[in-house]
C-alpha cells in the first residue's frame, strides 16, 4: 500500500489527510517507494491512456489527489504482478468503480509473460512504437518480464503467424535473434510481429535492414549516455541508469515518429 504523508503540503504539496492535491513530482516520489523505476513519462503516459485523470491548474499544471496516487499504484501493481495490458487494467478499474468485484487473473507464468508483454502491453515494444506520437509519451520497458520469460520456436511461429522459412530469413538479416537456449523473449516476438505486418505491404527483410541499423546506432548513443551511471559505485545511481535508459529510448522513438511524420507531410506537398 502506498504511504501518503499527512499534515500540511509544505513546498512540495504533499497529499494530506484533508485530501490536498500534489504535483507530479511529489507523486513520483510517493510511487518510487514501491516502484523505484517509475518515471514522470510513465505517469504522463498512464494519464494519456485514461488510467488517471488529475486536475489541472489554470496554468496547466497537473494536480493529483490521494485517490489518483492510489489508483496509479494499483495500475502499476497489476502490470508488475500480472503483466496485464493497460486495456484490461482499465476495464478492471471501471468495473470496480461500478461496484462490481472482478477477479484478477493469476500472476503470469514466465512463458506467458513474454507473449503478454509483446501483445500490446504498455512499455512493451509494440505499444511503445504504436504510441510513439502520443504527446504525453510512452514508457518503454516498464513492467516487462524478466529475461527468463521466453517462448520456444514453435510458439514463436504460432504467436506471429509466420512460417519457419520466413523466421529463418528474418534471423539471417539480424531482425530477430534467438537466445543461446533457442528461446525468444518479448522483444523478439514484438519485432517479428511488426516485420510480418510490414511484409503485408510488400516490405521485405532486406528493406528493413536500414531500420535495424538505425536502431542499433540509436541504442549505441543511449549506452554512451548511461554507461557512466552504470559504472557508478552508488547503487541508487546504477538503478537510475535503467530508468534513464528507458526515458532516452522513449524520447528516441517519439523523435523518430515525429521526423517520419514531418517527412511524409513534406513529401505530400
C-alpha positions as CSV (number, residue, x, y, z in Angstrom):
1,X,0.0,0.0,0.0
2,X,1.3,3.4,-0.9
3,X,2.1,5.7,2.0
4,X,0.7,9.3,1.7
5,X,2.1,11.7,4.2
6,X,-0.3,13.6,6.4
7,X,-0.2,17.3,7.5
8,X,0.5,20.4,5.5
9,X,1.6,20.5,2.0
10,X,4.8,22.5,2.5
11,X,6.7,23.4,-0.6
12,X,6.2,20.1,-2.2
13,X,2.4,20.0,-1.9
14,X,2.2,16.5,-0.2
15,X,-1.1,14.7,0.0
16,X,-2.6,15.5,3.4
17,X,-5.4,13.9,5.4
18,X,-7.7,16.6,4.1
19,X,-7.1,15.4,0.5
20,X,-4.8,18.2,-0.6
21,X,-3.6,18.0,-4.2
22,X,0.1,17.3,-5.1
23,X,2.4,17.9,-8.1
24,X,3.5,15.2,-10.4
25,X,7.0,15.3,-8.8
26,X,5.5,14.5,-5.4
27,X,3.5,11.7,-6.9
28,X,6.7,10.3,-8.4
29,X,8.5,10.3,-5.0
30,X,5.5,8.6,-3.4
31,X,5.3,5.9,-6.1
32,X,9.0,5.2,-6.0
33,X,8.8,3.8,-2.5
34,X,7.2,0.7,-4.1
35,X,8.0,1.2,-7.7
36,X,11.6,2.6,-7.8
37,X,11.9,2.5,-11.6
38,X,8.7,4.6,-12.3
39,X,9.3,7.8,-14.2
40,X,7.4,11.0,-14.9
41,X,7.0,9.9,-18.5
42,X,5.3,6.8,-17.2
43,X,2.8,8.8,-15.2
44,X,2.0,11.1,-18.1
45,X,1.5,8.1,-20.3
46,X,-0.9,6.5,-17.9
47,X,-2.8,9.8,-17.9
48,X,-2.9,9.8,-21.7
49,X,-4.3,6.3,-21.7
50,X,-7.1,7.4,-19.4
51,X,-5.9,5.4,-16.3
52,X,-5.9,8.5,-14.2
53,X,-7.4,12.0,-14.6
54,X,-5.6,14.6,-12.4
55,X,-6.9,18.1,-12.1
56,X,-5.3,21.0,-13.8
57,X,-4.4,24.4,-12.5
58,X,-5.3,27.5,-14.7
59,X,-1.7,27.4,-15.9
60,X,-2.0,23.8,-16.9
61,X,0.0,22.1,-14.1
62,X,-1.2,18.6,-13.1
63,X,-2.5,18.2,-9.5
64,X,-3.1,14.7,-8.1
65,X,-5.4,13.7,-5.3
66,X,-4.8,10.9,-2.8
67,X,-7.2,8.7,-4.9
68,X,-5.2,9.4,-8.0
69,X,-2.0,8.3,-6.3
70,X,-3.6,5.1,-5.0
71,X,-5.1,4.4,-8.5
72,X,-1.7,4.8,-10.1
73,X,-0.2,2.4,-7.6
74,X,-3.0,-0.1,-8.3
75,X,-2.2,0.1,-12.1
76,X,1.5,-0.3,-11.6
77,X,0.9,-3.3,-9.3
78,X,-1.3,-5.0,-11.8
79,X,1.3,-4.5,-14.5
80,X,4.1,-5.8,-12.3
81,X,2.4,-8.7,-10.7
82,X,0.0,-9.9,-13.5
83,X,1.6,-8.5,-16.7
84,X,-1.9,-7.2,-17.7
85,X,-2.3,-4.9,-20.8
86,X,-3.5,-1.4,-20.0
87,X,-6.8,-2.1,-21.7
88,X,-7.6,-4.9,-19.4
89,X,-6.4,-2.9,-16.3
90,X,-8.7,0.0,-17.4
91,X,-11.7,-2.3,-17.8
92,X,-10.9,-3.9,-14.4
93,X,-10.8,-0.5,-12.7
94,X,-14.0,0.7,-14.4
95,X,-15.8,-2.5,-13.2
96,X,-14.7,-1.8,-9.7
97,X,-15.9,1.8,-9.9
98,X,-19.4,0.4,-10.9
99,X,-19.4,-1.6,-7.7
100,X,-18.5,-4.9,-9.3
101,X,-15.9,-7.4,-7.9
102,X,-13.9,-8.5,-11.0
103,X,-11.3,-11.2,-10.4
104,X,-7.7,-10.6,-11.5
105,X,-6.0,-13.5,-13.4
106,X,-3.3,-15.4,-11.6
107,X,0.2,-13.9,-12.0
108,X,1.5,-14.8,-15.4
109,X,4.0,-17.6,-15.8
110,X,7.3,-16.6,-17.4
111,X,6.5,-18.2,-20.7
112,X,3.1,-16.5,-20.9
113,X,4.6,-13.2,-19.8
114,X,6.7,-13.0,-22.9
115,X,3.6,-13.2,-25.1
116,X,1.6,-10.7,-22.9
117,X,4.4,-8.1,-23.0
118,X,4.6,-8.3,-26.7
119,X,0.8,-8.3,-27.1
120,X,0.2,-4.6,-26.6
121,X,1.3,-4.1,-23.0
122,X,2.3,-0.6,-22.3
123,X,6.0,-0.5,-22.2
124,X,6.4,-3.5,-24.4
125,X,8.0,-2.8,-27.8
126,X,4.7,-3.0,-29.8
127,X,2.9,-0.5,-27.6
128,X,5.9,1.8,-27.5
129,X,6.2,2.0,-31.2
130,X,2.5,2.3,-31.8
131,X,2.1,5.1,-29.3
132,X,5.2,6.9,-30.1
133,X,3.4,10.0,-31.3
134,X,1.3,10.4,-28.1
135,X,2.3,13.8,-26.7
136,X,2.4,12.5,-23.2
137,X,4.9,9.9,-24.2
138,X,5.1,6.1,-24.0
139,X,7.3,4.4,-21.5
140,X,9.5,1.7,-22.9
141,X,10.4,-1.3,-20.9
142,X,8.1,-0.8,-18.0
143,X,6.7,-3.9,-16.3
144,X,8.3,-6.2,-18.8
145,X,9.0,-9.8,-17.9
146,X,12.4,-11.0,-16.7
147,X,15.0,-12.2,-19.3
148,X,13.9,-15.8,-18.4
149,X,10.5,-15.2,-19.8
150,X,10.9,-16.8,-23.2
151,X,8.9,-18.9,-25.6
152,X,10.1,-21.8,-27.9
153,X,10.4,-21.7,-31.7
154,X,7.0,-23.4,-32.3
155,X,5.3,-20.9,-30.0
156,X,7.0,-18.1,-31.8
157,X,5.7,-19.3,-35.2
158,X,2.2,-19.7,-33.7
159,X,2.3,-16.3,-32.0
160,X,3.4,-14.4,-35.1
161,X,1.6,-16.5,-37.8
162,X,4.7,-16.9,-39.9
163,X,6.4,-19.9,-41.5
164,X,9.7,-21.5,-40.5
165,X,11.3,-20.3,-43.7
166,X,10.2,-16.7,-43.0
167,X,11.6,-16.8,-39.5
168,X,14.9,-18.2,-40.8
169,X,15.1,-15.4,-43.3
170,X,14.5,-12.7,-40.6
171,X,17.2,-14.3,-38.5
172,X,19.6,-14.2,-41.4
173,X,19.1,-10.4,-41.7
174,X,19.5,-10.0,-37.9
175,X,16.0,-8.7,-37.5
176,X,15.1,-11.4,-35.0
177,X,17.6,-13.2,-32.7
178,X,17.0,-16.2,-30.5
179,X,18.8,-16.6,-27.2
180,X,21.5,-19.2,-26.9
181,X,19.0,-21.6,-25.4
182,X,16.8,-21.2,-28.6
183,X,14.1,-19.2,-26.9
184,X,12.6,-15.9,-27.9
185,X,11.8,-13.1,-25.5
186,X,9.0,-10.5,-25.6
187,X,11.2,-8.1,-27.7
188,X,11.8,-10.7,-30.3
189,X,8.1,-11.6,-30.5
190,X,7.2,-7.9,-30.9
191,X,9.8,-7.4,-33.6
192,X,8.6,-10.5,-35.5
193,X,5.0,-9.3,-35.5
194,X,6.0,-5.9,-36.8
195,X,8.1,-7.4,-39.5
196,X,5.2,-9.6,-40.5
197,X,2.8,-6.6,-40.6
198,X,5.2,-4.6,-42.8
199,X,5.6,-7.6,-45.1
200,X,1.9,-7.4,-45.9
201,X,2.7,-4.1,-47.6
202,X,5.5,-5.6,-49.7
203,X,8.4,-4.6,-47.4
204,X,10.9,-7.4,-47.4
205,X,13.6,-8.1,-44.7
206,X,16.2,-6.6,-47.0
207,X,14.3,-3.4,-46.9
208,X,14.2,-3.4,-43.1
209,X,18.0,-3.7,-42.6
210,X,18.3,0.1,-42.6
211,X,15.8,0.3,-39.8
212,X,17.7,-2.2,-37.8
213,X,21.0,-0.4,-38.4
214,X,19.4,2.9,-37.3
215,X,18.0,1.3,-34.2
216,X,21.5,-0.1,-33.3
217,X,23.0,3.3,-33.7
218,X,20.4,4.9,-31.5
219,X,20.9,2.2,-28.9
220,X,24.6,2.9,-29.0
221,X,24.0,6.6,-28.3
222,X,21.8,5.8,-25.4
223,X,24.5,3.4,-24.0
224,X,27.1,6.2,-24.2
225,X,24.9,8.4,-22.0
226,X,24.1,5.8,-19.4
227,X,27.5,4.0,-19.3
228,X,29.0,6.3,-16.6
229,X,25.8,5.8,-14.5
230,X,26.1,2.0,-14.8
231,X,29.7,2.1,-13.5
232,X,28.9,4.3,-10.5
233,X,29.6,3.0,-7.1
234,X,26.3,4.2,-5.7
235,X,23.6,1.5,-6.1
236,X,20.9,4.1,-6.4
237,X,22.8,5.8,-9.3
238,X,23.2,2.5,-11.0
239,X,19.4,1.8,-10.6
240,X,18.7,5.3,-12.0
241,X,20.7,4.2,-15.1
242,X,17.9,1.8,-16.0
243,X,15.2,4.5,-15.7
244,X,17.4,6.9,-17.8
245,X,17.8,4.2,-20.4
246,X,14.0,3.8,-20.8
247,X,13.5,7.6,-20.8
248,X,16.0,8.1,-23.6
249,X,14.6,5.2,-25.6
250,X,11.1,6.7,-25.2
251,X,12.3,10.1,-26.5
252,X,14.2,8.5,-29.3
253,X,11.1,6.6,-30.5
254,X,9.0,9.7,-30.3
255,X,11.6,11.7,-32.2
256,X,11.7,9.1,-34.9
257,X,7.9,9.1,-35.2
258,X,7.8,12.9,-35.4
259,X,10.6,13.0,-38.0
260,X,8.8,10.4,-40.1
261,X,5.5,12.3,-39.9
262,X,7.3,15.5,-40.9
263,X,9.0,13.9,-43.8
264,X,5.7,12.4,-45.0
265,X,3.9,15.7,-44.7
266,X,6.7,17.4,-46.6
267,X,6.5,14.8,-49.4
268,X,2.8,15.2,-49.8
269,X,3.0,19.0,-50.5
